[in-house]
Each structure stands twice: as structure tokens, then as C-alpha cells.
Amino acid sequence: QRRGRRRGRRTRRRGRRITPRVIELIGQARRDLAYGAQRTQLWLRRVHDVRVAVGTIQRIFRDLGLPRLRRTPKRVPRQMKLFEKAEPGESVQVDVKFVKIAGRWAFQYTALDDCTRFRVLRLYRRLHQSSSLAFLAELCRAFPFPIRKLQCDNGHEFPFAFALAVEALGIRHRYIKPRRPQQNGKVERSHRIDHEEFWSRQRFDDF
């Protein structure tokens, strides 16, 4: 019985032996493709239908005298270029922040001048064209310098009628590109600060 078990073990070990062809492929994966052990294992299985353990692949790398792979340096994200306008009123960014007051939604309209960071904020019960037009009138009264261009997203609260009302006041209007909130990045960041420093720390019982 013991001899039979030993023979069975030897047979299993022989079945696990790596053929010269597989060794050649493993060497090719390291030398030509610059694969590590895990990628080599995946490549062998998918391309050549050969299954080899990661530890075995690493051992064959050592036996073949193949050098270790150099670690690829982490990619440093490119610093986004920040654009600032040179004169007050040259570009005013407008956006809306959703806030909850006494369990109901309210809407903080915010306008921010690109050059001076001067802000005007108003709170409305409804997110609607009428609220946007009322906020536009507030802007013209509150800003201490003339507004030459106003930009906002393409939300339903800023319809074509709003754009016409802006242009009727002698102000150029611009919609930012869809799914590009970074084009209104300064007012978006101001909303984040409002949330961190005000709305997340306060609770109000009524509007």
C-alpha cells in the first residue's frame, strides 16, 4: 500500500513538471513583453491555454536568471491650468445649491465674480424660471460693478427665456458645456465651502 501511495505521488509530481515549451514561453513573457508573474500567468492561460502557478513562474524567472522588473513610477496628475479674468464683471458664474430646511428642499442661488470673488447669494423656495429671473434682478442691484458676461449650466431653471432676459440687460450670456461643472469651478467650490462651514453645521425650523 505504501509503495502504491509513493508511486501515485511520483506520478502526480511528474504530471506537474513544466515542459521546455512552457519555460520558453515564460522567458518570452518576461524578456519581450516585460510581464510580471501574475500577468504571465494570465497570458499563459488566455493565449496558450496553459495553467502555471505564480510561484512556479517566479521560480522559473530566477532559474533563467532574468532580472527583476523595474517599478514603474506613479503617474503624477497634471496640474490643471487655472484661468482668472483680469477685470471685475468680465465673467460671473451662476449656480444653484440644493439645501434642506425643516425637511423641505430650498434653493440657494449663488453668483460669483471670476476676478474679485465677490458673491451674491439668495435663497428661494422654488427652483423655477421665475426664481432665476428674480435672482438676476438682485444681481444687477447688488454687484458694485457692471456685469459684462454671465455663465450658468443648462438646467431647466435657466431656460432660453432667462438667456434672453440676460441679453436684454446688455449682458452676454453663456451656457457651459454639458457634464463640465469644472467650467463653473469657482462657484462650485464656493458651494462646497458653504456646505462644510454652514449648511452641515446649522439646523433651521422654518424658511
N, C-alpha and C positions, 0 to 999 in steps of 0.2 A: 504493500500500500504506500509506504514512504517513497519507494523508488518511483511508483506511478505519479505521486504528487510532484516529486522533483522533475520528472520528465515533463509534466504539464507546465511547471513554472518555466523550464528551459524553452518550451515551445512558445509560451507567451512572450518571453524575452526576445526570442528570435523574430517573432511577429512584429515587435516594436522597433526592430533595428531600422535605421534610416538608410535608404539606398543612396548610392553616389549621385543619382539624378536629383534627389531632393536636396542633398548637400550642395550641389551645384546651383540649384535654384535659390537656396538661402543665401549663398555667397553673392549671387546676382542681385538679389533684393537689396543687400547692403551696399555693394560696390556701385551698381548702376542706378539704383532707384533711391538710395540713401534712406531706406526704411529701417526703423527700429524693430524690436522683436514682435510687438503687438501688430504693427502694420504688416510685417512679413507674414505673420500667422493668418491674418485676414486675406492677404493677397494670395497665399498658397491655397486657402480654402475656396475662394471665389473664382480664381483664374485657373488653377491647376487641379482643383478638387482633391487637395492633399491636406490631411489634418496632422498638425505637429504642435506639441505643447510649447508654450512660450519659453519655459525653462530649457527645453531641448534646443530651441533656436538660439537662445543666448549662449548655451554651451558650444554649439557649432560655430557661432561667431568667434568665440575665444579660441577654439581649436584651429580655425582658419587664420588666426592672427589678425583679424580685421579690427581696425581702430574703432574706438567709441565715437558715436556721433556728437558733433558739437551742438550745444544747446542753442536754439535759435532765440535771439533776443526778443523780448516782448515788444510788440508794436506800440510805439508812443503815439497817442492820438494827436492829430494835427490841431493846433490851436485855431479855433475859428476866428476869422478876422472880424473885429467889431467896428461897425460904422457909426459915426456920430455926425449929426448935422452941425453946420458951422453957425447958424443963426437961429434965434428963437422963433418959433412958429413955422419953421421950414417944413417940419413933419410932426404931426400929432397922432399918436397911436391911441385907438379907442378899443376897449374890450369890455366884456361883461363877466362878472363873477357870481356864481350861484351861492347863496348863503341861506341858512335855516334860522328862522326867528319864530319862536313859540310853535315849533313843529311844522311850520309852513315855509315854502320857498319864498325868498325875496331876491332881488337882483341889484347888485352893486355895479353901476356903470362907472368906468374909470377912463379918463383921458390923461395922457402923459406926453409932455413935450420932449422930443428926442434930444434937443440941445441942453435945455436947462433942468430937465426932470421935474418941472412944475406940474403938479397934478390937480385935477378936479374930480371929485367923487360925489355921486348922488345915489340914493337908494330908492328903488321903485318896487311896487307890489307886483307889477306885471312885466313880462318880457314880451314887448309888443312894439310895433312901429310907432305908436303914439308916445311910448316911453322914450324911444330913441330920439324922436323929434323934440320932445321936452328937454332932453339932455343936451341936444345940440344948441337950443336957445340958452341953456345955462352956461354952456362953454363960452359962447360969444360974450356973455356978460362977465364971466369970471376970469378969463385969461387976460393978463395985463399987457399983452402984445397981440397984434393981428395974427390970425391963423392963415397960413398960405396953402397947406395941404393937410388933409385928414385921411387916415387909412384905418380900415377895420376888416374883420373877416366877412365871409359871405353868409352869415347866419340869417335866419328868417326875420330877426329883429332889425336888420339893416337892409331892407329891400331896395328896389330901384327908386322908389319914391323918396327914400332917405337920401340916396345919392343925388337926386335932382334938387332936393332941398339944400344940401350942402353946396352944390354948384351955384344955386340961386343966390347964395350969400357971397359969391366971388371966391369961394374956397375950392381948390382942386380936390377931387375925391379919388381914392384908390382902394380897390379890394385886394387883399393879399391872396396869394395862390392857395388853393385848397390843400389841406393837410400840411401846411407850412407855418405852424404857430411861431417858429423862430423869427419870422419876418415881423412879428409884433412882440419880439422877445423882451423888450424893456417893460412894457405894461404887463406882460405875463409874469415876469419876475416880481413886479410890484404886487401883483395879486397873491403870489406865493408868500411874500413877506407879510401881507395883510392877514393871511390865514394863520401864519406861525405866531405873529405877535398880537393879533387882535381877536379874530373870529374864533380861534380854537381855545381862547382863554376867557371868553365872555359868554354869558347866557342872558338872553333878553326875554321878558314875559310878553311883550307886545311890540308892534311895529314902531 
